[in-house]
Amino acid sequence: MTAASTRRYDLDWLRVIAFGILIFYHIGMFYVSWDWHVKSVHAGPAAELPMFLTNMWRLALLFFISGIALRYALDKGALLPFAGNRFLRLAAPIVFGMAVVVAPQAYFQLRYESVVEPGFWRFYPDYLSFAQKFHIITPTWNHLWYVVYMLFYSMLAIAAAPLLRPLADRLARVRGAGVGLLLLTPVPFLFYRFILEPHFPTTHALVDDWANHAHSFTIFLVGFIVAKNDAFWAAVRRSLPVSASVAAAGAATVIFVWLGDHWGVVRANPVSAVAFSALRVIYAWAVIVTLGSLGMRFLNRDSKALRYLTGAVFCYYILHQTITVWVGYYAGQAGLSWEVEFAALTVATFGGCAIGYELARRIPLLRPLLGIAEKDAIKVGKRRGPARLAAPCEDVA
């Protein structure tokens, strides 16, 4: 069987979709009442239900796919060189992102809050000084926390690879293990929700984010372990009617509670509070399994669009929130209707990412700083060969 015939294009598509959902989610943060860097004058509860439904599984999906990607990439060569390459691939965008890409987010947030005077270049030395002159930490990584976490998770998984890979391979040979993994995966997350989350709120600060680490690193490891487990993926493919029904039932329950304004009743009763928390975990896993099954059925095919997006999407992720905050700050003052404002913000975010990617992949110095692999570069003045996809999700951060 050829390498081409065994390639999992569906995983590449799911990676692109996961990052796309994340970008739209951050655009949505401009319109909800939840705390964020800048807000629209139209912000309110109207958009919060779809955001809440998405929020329960979007990051889990991303970490799950990232674990799968690491296993495929790790099996291509020796551990030590791969670890060094992985470290540089993720550390460079983190350092550059904190120093350059994320700085405008902090500036526009502080301008929105009337904390600093106009003038980014007057603000920038204070941002870089580590003097902590503001109520927000500077310099900061903001949305790049995911890349920071991926750096640490990757290094831990690579160090544990001599144990993890044999474990994954043995599980793949155990009869019924695929279905077992499919059914038992939510169990540790139920434990985290009830035992850890009440004591460790999410901070994205790395050093004290223990409940978030438990959730994110566990689903990352699940992805690593099941990446090449044919029985698991066969069970995922067959499970579509059940997983989709569970996901739909979970979503319907959340919608009923939300629209009926039953939150107070649910939280006041210990039994219903526990049941609803468990429902959220099961719903999230059911959505991920459903997306995996749909991907296997309908997305396991190559295309020029996939090749382009596979190379572009990490750069898009690095750039997108700065563009959203930047444009959102000025759009919020323009007196636009929410429809026009939302359309302008969406076009500006994706258009700005596209322009940034096309410029950066032509500039050798910028490529590693914005997460662009050399294979996705365009050599100015030379014809570019066909895009190469070396391993499923290989470019996942």
Disulfide bonds with the S-S distance in Angstrom:
none
